[in-house]
């Protein structure tokens, strides 16, 4: 399948320095936080690519750069052959961005509490001068709600229903790519399954492409066609779900899978994950995972491993074999 999204060398650095006067008085240098560091991956059209990792690994930052809410410090974001980071033709960039929508983690915070559901759903179309009569009712029915719900306010719905409204709003502009940032983490488990099944059905029905950002490994196992594992802003492993869950190559991926809850795991004795995520303002040299890795050698402390192919997997580990 052709690559619909191509990410090359994507990095994002934030200036987290104290104000100038404080730095002068305290004799401190400027401080920079590297949230994403030289990430490369591709998303095939009509597929689901999942980014997983602990909190602070850079998943949401990548999603926000993909939709244009953040500008990359370096690297390329290419969608439909248009490099959003370097393209100078505003019309081309605008045309591509009209094909992208985002579903946020908190369904209530992302809905305007003063607007009726009809206005919320129709906004992406109306903002571009399109006709939206009857669109909200049609989309509400498509996501499993009643057309009459269009006249209500967000506070009149449950969390799962609000997330369905967010999905309906995302579909209003007829997008081809939807970035889903932890779309079910704020929901009950039973409601999570309903929303995920809805997203899967819509993907098949409408030919959508998803970037799924989550920390829930059970979600990606059943939803994703390809999984990328992030650690401290770096992509450390990428594989198909079957390969990743059956034969993880990177020690960090192995640690994540061991710590994940399992249906057959009652009574098993699993040691908790070792160590803490390093300070992203002052990351360790070499492999970022080496302070927590049980296999680390001197080379890991000195040399940053590059992503390389190992069978159907890409892995950034000197000792992956």
C-alpha positions as CSV (number, residue, x, y, z in Angstrom):
1,X,0.0,0.0,0.0
2,X,1.2,3.6,-0.7
3,X,2.3,5.7,2.2
4,X,-0.4,8.3,2.9
5,X,1.7,10.0,5.7
6,X,5.5,10.1,5.7
7,X,7.3,11.4,8.8
8,X,11.1,12.0,8.4
9,X,13.5,13.1,11.1
10,X,10.7,14.8,13.1
11,X,11.9,16.6,16.2
12,X,10.3,19.1,18.5
13,X,12.2,21.1,21.1
14,X,10.5,23.4,23.7
15,X,12.3,26.3,25.4
16,X,11.5,25.8,29.1
17,X,13.9,28.4,30.4
18,X,13.1,30.6,33.4
19,X,12.5,34.3,32.7
20,X,15.7,36.3,31.7
21,X,16.1,38.1,35.1
22,X,15.8,34.8,37.1
23,X,18.4,33.2,34.9
24,X,20.8,36.2,35.5
25,X,20.3,36.2,39.3
26,X,20.6,32.4,39.5
27,X,23.4,32.2,36.9
28,X,21.5,29.6,34.9
29,X,21.7,28.8,31.2
30,X,18.7,28.4,29.0
31,X,16.9,25.0,29.3
32,X,15.5,23.1,26.4
33,X,13.2,20.0,26.5
34,X,13.4,17.6,23.6
35,X,9.8,16.2,23.4
36,X,10.4,14.4,20.0
37,X,13.7,13.4,18.6
38,X,14.3,12.3,15.0
39,X,11.2,10.1,14.5
40,X,10.6,8.3,11.2
41,X,7.6,6.3,10.2
42,X,5.0,5.9,7.5
43,X,1.2,5.4,7.6
44,X,-0.4,3.5,4.7
45,X,-3.7,4.7,3.3
46,X,-6.8,3.2,4.9
47,X,-4.7,1.7,7.8
48,X,-4.3,2.3,11.5
49,X,-0.9,3.3,12.8
50,X,-0.6,3.2,16.7
51,X,1.9,5.1,18.8
52,X,2.3,3.7,22.3
53,X,4.5,4.5,25.2
54,X,4.6,5.9,28.8
55,X,3.3,9.3,29.6
56,X,5.9,11.9,28.5
57,X,7.1,9.8,25.6
58,X,6.1,12.4,22.9
59,X,3.0,10.7,21.5
60,X,0.6,13.6,21.7
61,X,3.3,16.1,20.5
62,X,3.7,14.0,17.3
63,X,-0.1,14.1,16.8
64,X,-0.3,17.8,17.3
65,X,2.5,18.4,14.7
66,X,0.7,16.1,12.3
67,X,-2.5,18.2,12.4
68,X,-0.6,21.5,12.4
69,X,-1.3,22.6,16.0
70,X,2.5,22.6,16.6
71,X,5.3,23.3,14.2
72,X,8.2,20.9,14.1
73,X,11.7,22.1,15.2
74,X,13.1,20.0,12.4
75,X,12.1,17.2,10.1
76,X,9.3,16.7,7.6
77,X,5.6,15.9,7.8
78,X,4.5,14.8,4.3
79,X,0.8,14.0,3.7
80,X,-0.6,13.2,0.3
81,X,2.8,14.2,-1.2
82,X,2.7,17.7,0.4
83,X,5.4,18.6,2.9
84,X,3.5,20.6,5.4
85,X,6.7,21.8,7.1
86,X,8.2,23.3,4.0
87,X,5.5,23.8,1.4
88,X,5.2,27.5,0.5
89,X,1.9,27.3,-1.4
90,X,-0.7,28.1,1.2
91,X,-3.5,26.7,-1.0
92,X,-1.9,23.2,-1.2
93,X,-1.3,23.2,2.6
94,X,-4.9,24.2,3.2
95,X,-6.3,21.5,0.9
96,X,-4.3,18.8,2.7
97,X,-5.3,20.1,6.2
98,X,-8.9,20.0,5.2
99,X,-8.5,16.2,5.0
100,X,-7.2,16.0,8.6
101,X,-9.3,15.9,11.8
102,X,-8.5,15.2,15.4
103,X,-10.3,13.4,18.3
104,X,-9.1,14.6,21.7
105,X,-8.7,12.7,25.0
106,X,-11.3,14.5,27.0
107,X,-14.6,14.6,25.1
108,X,-16.2,17.2,27.4
109,X,-13.2,19.6,27.3
110,X,-13.1,19.6,23.5
111,X,-16.8,20.5,23.1
112,X,-18.1,24.1,23.6
113,X,-20.5,23.9,26.5
114,X,-22.4,27.0,25.2
115,X,-23.2,25.5,21.8
116,X,-25.8,23.0,20.8
117,X,-24.6,19.7,19.3
118,X,-25.8,20.8,15.9
119,X,-23.6,23.8,15.9
120,X,-20.6,21.9,17.2
121,X,-20.8,19.2,14.4
122,X,-21.5,21.7,11.6
123,X,-18.8,24.1,12.5
124,X,-16.0,22.6,10.4
125,X,-18.2,22.8,7.3
126,X,-19.7,26.2,8.0
127,X,-16.2,27.7,8.7
128,X,-15.3,26.8,5.1
129,X,-18.4,28.2,3.6
130,X,-20.1,24.8,3.0
131,X,-23.7,23.8,3.3
132,X,-24.5,21.9,6.5
133,X,-28.3,21.7,6.6
134,X,-29.3,18.3,8.0
135,X,-25.6,17.2,8.3
136,X,-25.6,17.0,12.1
137,X,-28.7,14.7,12.2
138,X,-27.2,12.4,9.6
139,X,-23.8,12.1,11.3
140,X,-25.4,11.6,14.8
141,X,-27.4,8.7,13.4
142,X,-24.2,7.3,11.8
143,X,-22.3,7.3,15.1
144,X,-25.2,5.6,17.0
145,X,-27.1,8.6,18.5
146,X,-30.6,9.9,17.7
147,X,-31.0,12.8,15.2
148,X,-33.0,14.7,17.8
149,X,-29.9,14.9,20.0
150,X,-28.7,17.7,17.7
151,X,-30.7,20.3,19.7
152,X,-29.1,19.4,23.0
153,X,-26.1,20.7,24.9
154,X,-22.9,18.6,25.7
155,X,-23.7,18.4,29.4
156,X,-26.8,16.4,28.7
157,X,-24.8,13.4,27.5
158,X,-22.6,10.7,29.1
159,X,-18.9,10.5,28.4
160,X,-19.3,7.8,25.8
161,X,-22.0,9.8,24.0
162,X,-19.8,12.9,24.1
163,X,-17.0,11.0,22.4
164,X,-19.5,9.9,19.7
165,X,-20.3,13.6,19.2
166,X,-16.6,14.3,18.8
167,X,-16.3,11.5,16.2
168,X,-19.3,13.0,14.4
169,X,-17.7,16.4,14.4
170,X,-14.5,14.9,13.0
171,X,-16.4,13.2,10.2
172,X,-18.3,16.4,9.2
173,X,-15.6,17.7,6.9
174,X,-15.3,14.3,5.2
175,X,-11.6,13.8,6.3
176,X,-9.2,11.1,5.1
177,X,-7.0,11.1,8.1
178,X,-8.1,11.2,11.8
179,X,-5.6,11.6,14.6
180,X,-7.1,10.0,17.7
181,X,-5.3,11.2,20.9
182,X,-6.2,8.7,23.7
183,X,-9.8,8.6,22.4
184,X,-11.1,6.1,25.1
185,X,-8.9,6.7,28.1
186,X,-11.5,8.8,29.9
187,X,-14.3,6.3,29.4
188,X,-15.5,3.2,31.2
189,X,-14.2,-0.2,29.8
190,X,-17.6,-1.2,28.4
191,X,-18.0,2.1,26.7
192,X,-14.4,2.0,25.4
193,X,-15.3,-1.2,23.4
194,X,-18.4,0.5,21.9
195,X,-16.4,3.6,20.8
196,X,-13.5,1.4,19.4
197,X,-15.9,-0.8,17.5
198,X,-17.6,2.3,16.1
199,X,-14.2,3.7,14.9
200,X,-13.3,0.4,13.3
201,X,-16.6,0.2,11.5
202,X,-16.3,3.8,10.2
203,X,-12.8,3.1,9.0
204,X,-14.0,0.3,6.8
205,X,-17.1,2.1,5.7
206,X,-15.5,5.5,4.8
207,X,-12.0,4.4,4.0
208,X,-10.4,6.4,6.8
209,X,-6.8,6.4,7.9
210,X,-6.1,6.6,11.7
211,X,-3.1,7.7,13.8
212,X,-4.1,6.1,17.1
213,X,-2.2,7.6,20.1
214,X,-2.6,5.5,23.3
215,X,-0.9,3.8,26.2
216,X,-3.4,0.9,26.2
217,X,-1.7,-2.1,24.6
218,X,-5.0,-4.1,24.5
219,X,-6.5,-1.4,22.2
220,X,-3.6,-1.4,19.7
221,X,-3.5,-5.2,19.5
222,X,-7.0,-5.3,18.0
223,X,-7.1,-1.9,16.2
224,X,-3.7,-1.3,14.7
225,X,-2.1,-2.5,11.4
226,X,1.3,-1.2,12.5
227,X,2.6,-0.2,16.0
228,X,5.4,2.3,16.9
229,X,6.8,2.2,20.4
230,X,8.1,5.6,21.7
231,X,10.5,6.2,24.6
232,X,11.6,9.7,25.6
233,X,10.6,11.1,22.3
234,X,12.4,8.4,20.3
235,X,11.0,5.6,18.2
236,X,12.6,2.4,19.6
237,X,10.5,-0.3,17.9
238,X,8.0,-0.6,15.0
239,X,6.3,-3.8,14.0
240,X,3.0,-5.4,13.0
241,X,0.8,-6.3,16.1
242,X,1.5,-10.1,15.7
243,X,5.2,-9.6,15.6
244,X,5.3,-7.1,18.4
245,X,3.2,-9.1,20.9
246,X,4.7,-12.5,20.0
247,X,8.4,-11.5,19.6
248,X,9.2,-8.0,21.0
249,X,12.8,-7.1,20.1
250,X,13.5,-4.0,22.3
251,X,13.9,-4.4,26.1
252,X,11.5,-1.5,26.6
253,X,8.8,-3.1,24.6
254,X,9.3,-6.3,26.5
255,X,9.0,-4.4,29.8
256,X,5.7,-2.8,28.6
257,X,4.2,-6.1,27.6
258,X,5.2,-7.7,30.9
259,X,3.6,-4.9,32.9
260,X,0.4,-5.0,30.9
261,X,-2.6,-6.8,32.5
262,X,-3.5,-10.1,31.0
263,X,-6.7,-12.3,31.2
264,X,-4.5,-15.4,32.0
265,X,-2.3,-13.5,34.4
266,X,-4.0,-14.2,37.7
267,X,-1.4,-15.2,40.3
268,X,1.6,-14.5,38.1
269,X,4.6,-12.9,39.8
270,X,5.8,-10.1,37.6
271,X,8.4,-7.6,38.9
272,X,7.3,-3.9,38.4
273,X,9.0,-1.8,35.8
274,X,12.4,-0.8,37.0
275,X,13.6,2.8,37.3
276,X,12.1,6.1,36.2
277,X,11.9,7.9,32.9
278,X,15.0,10.2,32.7
279,X,14.7,13.9,32.7
280,X,13.9,15.0,29.1
281,X,15.7,18.3,29.7
282,X,18.9,16.4,30.5
283,X,18.5,13.0,28.7
284,X,21.1,10.2,29.1
285,X,23.8,9.8,26.5
286,X,23.7,6.9,24.0
287,X,20.5,4.9,24.2
288,X,17.9,6.8,26.3
289,X,16.7,3.5,27.8
290,X,20.1,2.3,29.1
291,X,19.7,3.5,32.7
292,X,16.7,1.1,33.0
293,X,17.8,-1.7,30.7
294,X,19.0,-5.0,32.2
295,X,21.0,-5.8,29.1
296,X,22.9,-2.5,28.7
297,X,26.6,-2.5,27.9
298,X,29.2,0.2,27.4
299,X,28.2,0.8,23.8
300,X,24.6,1.5,24.9
301,X,25.9,4.3,27.2
302,X,28.0,5.9,24.5
303,X,26.3,5.4,21.1
304,X,22.7,6.1,20.2
305,X,21.3,3.1,18.3
306,X,19.7,3.8,14.9
307,X,16.4,2.2,13.7
308,X,17.3,-0.8,11.6
309,X,15.3,-3.6,10.0
310,X,15.2,-7.0,11.7
311,X,12.8,-9.3,9.8
312,X,9.5,-7.5,9.7
313,X,10.5,-5.2,12.6
314,X,12.4,-2.0,12.9
315,X,14.2,-1.7,16.2
316,X,16.7,0.8,17.7
317,X,18.8,-1.5,19.9
318,X,22.4,-2.6,19.6
319,X,21.6,-6.0,21.2
320,X,18.3,-6.8,19.4
321,X,19.6,-10.0,18.0
